[in-house]
Amino acid sequence: MARVLVGGDWSRHEVLIGLLRAEGYEAGIASDREAVCRLVRETSPALILINNDLLEPRDGTDQKVLSRELDLSGACVIRLTEGPGESEVEGEGLDPWSLPSGLGAGQALFRLKLFLRVHRAEAAERLQTRRLEEMVRIQDEIASVKTDPKGIMEIVAERAQQLTGADGAAVLMVSGDSLGAEAATGVLAHLRGQRSRIDGTASALCLQSDEVFECGDVENDERFRIEAEREGGYGSSLIVPLRYQYNSVGVLKVVSRRREAFLSAEGHALQFVTYFMATAINQAVALSGKQALLAEHTKTILALRESEERFRSAFDYASIGMALIRTDGRWLKVNHTLCGVVGYSEAELKELSFDSLTHPEDLPLHRDNVLELLSGKVTSFQVEERCFHKSGSLVWILLNVSLLRDVSSNPLNFIAQIQDITERKRAEDAFRMQARVLANMSEGVCLADEDGVIVYTNRAEDRIFGYATGELKGQHMGCLMVESGESGQISVSEVIQEVLTLGQWSGQFENRRKNGERIVTAASFSMLEVAGNKFVICVQEDITQKQLADEQIRNSLKEKEVLLKEIHHRVKNNLQVISSLLNLEAGRSGEPGYSERFRESQNRVRSMALIHEKLYQSQDLARVDFNEYVASLGAMLFRSYGANSGAVRLELRIAPVHLNIDTAIPVGLLINELVSNSLKHAFPDGRQGTITIEFLELEEQRYSLTFRDDGMGFSKDFDPEKSTSLGLRLVGILTKQIGGQLTCREENGTLFTILFGEVQERERH
């Protein structure tokens, strides 16, 4: 019941007081200033009627105390003055907040009601202004946190408690079937970091309805029983859904120990706070493709901080379109973003109505939503609709509308958030085109739920397995596979479990067509999550014929490998025959010079035969393990020149590389000539020394061969290019054959360096 306080001599206003009581007011009477102050503090009246003599200045401080109490009360204060009625003092400038005693009771009551209506409107305007200013400050504070979602939630919880005068607040985020308190303050602070099941709670109902959920008497509301028992006793609660990219992901909850502590307008204010939070968190976790949005928001925040008119800046420079609209649909105020969406200036829009821009086909639903909002059936609505751009083109918008009301819940203005979603709508058209492409793919596509029940197949899938269009829908994927026990392959259930756990699986399946024919498919499984539901998508290709062809190719390759090994074996044997013939000829000749030449030729043949022997023994029939080959070649040469090399040591530094046969043979002959020449000439008369061979890979398919001995060395007038020695001439010829560069110098013996690249395999006919 509303309260009225009458201060001073009330006997002159008995009729007026009676009328007020008939109107439902509970009247309190105070005869002096001290009593007035006490009743103002104790009863919090909505209307104070006070005799003018109590307000007149006099000695002492009691009049100042009274004035302060009246100012702080927030009540509508009316002076009761002596004098005639209004008609008798026309033109004398009456105090607009006074009530002359000469007025009739009816006129006085009418004026009081008028004063109360004006007072409430002004109070509502002041409250709305304070809330808007507070929301601007909250938006500034959230923006200052930038990339810290946890810090953003902490700020939202603290400011929501302050904004509503609550005793506690919490940000509760959905994770599976539970809610987790990411931030909490006041009497709910103990919930921070805790998780609890969401089923059966008022928060669950809020998420399901996606609307503000208010309760003024928690103790007697069964919907709040579970939460009240878990979170501690409180009198009233206000729960606002948190939305992220069109999905409800949690709630913002405020509670008070008092009953009926919250107004519906406070729910609207919290909706803006949650919108600011969602926008900030969205920007904090945005991928690289959303950096432009983040930059735009940052510029908006900087503009807000630099502006003296914070609310106007927050409104004008928001990253989405915002507007204040009168209840008759006329535009009151719009921001720059909205002007950009529709192409009109603010002045042009103020001459138009919202309905005039709405597509005629969308207008009936739009008007129905507005009527439900005005009637109080809903607190806000969201709809996708088309509007006309100034150029005449159509723009798709996502429209969020809520209604601002005064303290008496009377409609004031609509506040609308308008986002251009034309590109998203175009993307949806592209998605439909992709669906058509999917239906016409050459690979089979099968979509099943997490239990393996098929919900979609494309034409190729039906064709591969011999089914009519739509015939597979509702069947289990296992009907397409040969039983695991029968084939030994992994079962469909095991594959689905792995996909749901790891996200994907690929491999081959032995399948069965509708007519029983067996086929083999290459299958790739992956998980798809839509609106919280998990699906398994399988892309398959019939590789039965390909497998048969591959098997034929593998058999052919095996035959060729056997044949190639046989060729290497026979070439090695033939070279060994040549080596044996040379050895026989060397034995028949009685002259030492001829015998030495036969041995040199025999060593050259052996170096080539050794390569074919290595290839025959290797798994790789095209490339020679050069480290192993040089070690074998060196050992063979030292055995061949054993009489002269007993005191000579061979040191190898060979990189682990493999060379093709076209490179290995000439490089092997090079090493043969250099080692043979050194063993023959560098260490006469049993002289001791070391032969060092170093082979390095400089870069891909580029090599360095270094040959060094610490023997006699060349004479001062020696020129390797003019040498008549067959071995050194062969060194030059072989170096050119592999496209190499040869350098030779005397350095405490002899040093040869050859730089070359691997010879590409010659085309054979």
C-alpha positions, 0 to 999 in steps of 0.5 A: 500500500502506498503511503502519504505523510501529512506534516503540520496542521492537518485539520484543514485538510481532513477532506483531502486526506479522506480522499487519499485514503479512499484512493488506497493511500495509508496516511501518516500525520506529523505535527512538527518538523522532528516528527516529519523527519522521523516518519520520513525515515521510518515509513518511506512515503511516496507522497509528502504533503507539508504545511508551508510554515514548517518550511519557512526559515527560522533560527536553529538547524531543524529546518535544514535537517527537514529539508535534507530529509525531504531531498533524500526521501525521493518522495513527491513533496507538495507544499500546503499553502494558505490562500484562495483557489487558483482562479482567484490568483491568476497571473500571480505565478503560483509555485508549481509544486504547491497546493493552495488551501482554497482549492476544492477537494476534487481539484486538489486531488486532481492536482495531486495525481498530476504531481505524482504522475510528473514526479514518477515520470521524472524519477523514471527518467532519472533512473533510466539515465543513471542506469544507462550511464552505469552501463556505459561505465560497465562497458568501458570497464569490460573493454579495458580487460580486453583479452581476459574472459575470466576477468570480464566475468568477474567484472560483470558479476560485481557490477550486476550486484551493484547495478541492481542493489543485490546481495550477491551475483554469479556468472554460471556457464554451461558445460555438458549437463552441469553449470560452473560458477566462473565468477561470483560475489556477495552471498554467492561468492562461495560458489566460485569454481564449483560445478553442479547439475543443471537439471531441475533448476530455475537456471535450466528453465531460463536457458530453455525459455531464453528469457529473463527469469524473475522470482520475488518469493524464492522460499515459496517457489518450487522452481527455485528449491534446488538452487536455494538449498544449494546456494543458501537462503535468499528472498528473491532472484533474477536470472538472465540468459547469456547468449553467445553466437545465437546460443544460450551458454549460461546465465547471469544470476543476482539474488537478494535477501529481501523479497520482491527486491527486483524490478523488471527494468533491472532485468532489461538492464542486465540483458544489456550487461550480458550483451556487453559481456558476450561481445567482449568475450567473443572478441577476446577469443576471436580467430584471425578472421574476426580481427577487423571486428576487434579493431572496430570495437577497440576504436569504439572504446577509445572514442568512448573514453575521449568523449565528454558525452559517454552515453551518446558515444557508446550509443553512436559508435557501437559496432552494431546498429542501435536505435531508440524507437517510440511505441508508435514505431517512429525513430527517436535516435539511431547510431551511425552503424544503423545509418550505414545498414539502411543507407539513411541519415539520422534526420531522414530516419526520424521522418520515417517509421520502422514499419515503412522500412520493413518488407511487406511479407515480414510485417505481420510477424513483426507487428505480432511480436511488438504487440506481445512485447507491449502486452507483457507476454514477452520481455524481448524478441529476436527475429530475422527479417528483411528491410529496404535500403535507401538504394532500394535493395534488400538487407537482411537484419537480425533484430533484437528488441526490448521495451524500456518501462518506467517504475510503474511498468508503463511502456516508454520506448523500444530499444533495438539492436540491429545487425546486418546479416546479409552476408550470412544469409548469402552464405546459407544460400552457398551452403544449400549449393554445397548440399547439392554438390554433396548429393552429386559427389562421385564418392559415397557419403553416409551420415549417421547418428552416434549410435550408427543409425543412418540419417542421410546418404548421397546418390553415389553411396546408394549406387555403390551399395545397390540401394534405391534413394532413401532406402538406407535411411534408418538402417544401421551402418553395419548392414553395409559391412562384412561382419568383423568376425567373418572378415577379421576387420574392425567393427563399425561400432569400434570405428564409431567409438574411435571417431567420437573419441579422437574425431576421425578414422580412416582405412579400408573396409570389406563391404557387402552390397544389397545383392550380397556381392562383396566389394572393398571401399576406402573409408574416411570417418569424421565427427560432426557436431550440430546443435549439441548433437554428434554425428558420424560422417563417412566418405567412401570410394569403391576400390575393388577394381583398383585393388585388383589392378594394384595386386597385378602391379605388385606381382609384376614388380616382384617379377621385375625385381627378381629379374633385375637381381638376376641381371646384376648377378650375371653382370657381376659373374661376367665381370669376374670371368673377365677378371679371371681371364686378365689374371691368366693373361698376366700369369702367361706374360713373362714381362713385369710391365705387362703383368702390372698393366693386366693387374690394373685392368683387373682391378678396374673390372673388379671395382665395377663387379663389386658395385653389381655385387652390392646391388644384387645383395641390397634391398634397393636395386637402384642405389648403392650404399657408398660407405659399405662399397668404398670400404670393400673396394679399399680392402680389395685394392690393398689385398691386390697390392699387398706386397707394397702396402703392408706398412700403409694404413687406409683411413675412411671418412665416408658419409652415409649416402646412397648413389645411383649406379650411373654415379657409383661406377665412375666414382668407384673407378676414380677411387680405384685409380687414385688408390692404385696410383698411391700404392704403386708410387707414393710409398717406395721401399716399404715406406710407411704412411696413410691414405685418407678418403673423405666423402661428404654430402654438401647439399642435396645430391651435391658431394665432395670427394677428397683423396689424400696421402702422405707419401712422396708426392709429385715432382715440382714440374708435374702437371696432371693434365699433361700426364701420360699416366693412364690412371691419371688420364682416367681420373680426368676423364671420369671427373668430366663424365660426372660433371665434376671439378678436379683440383690437385696439389702437393700438401705433405704428399698428394691431395685430390679434391673432386666436387660433383653432383649425382648423375641423373639416370640415363634414359634407356631404350 
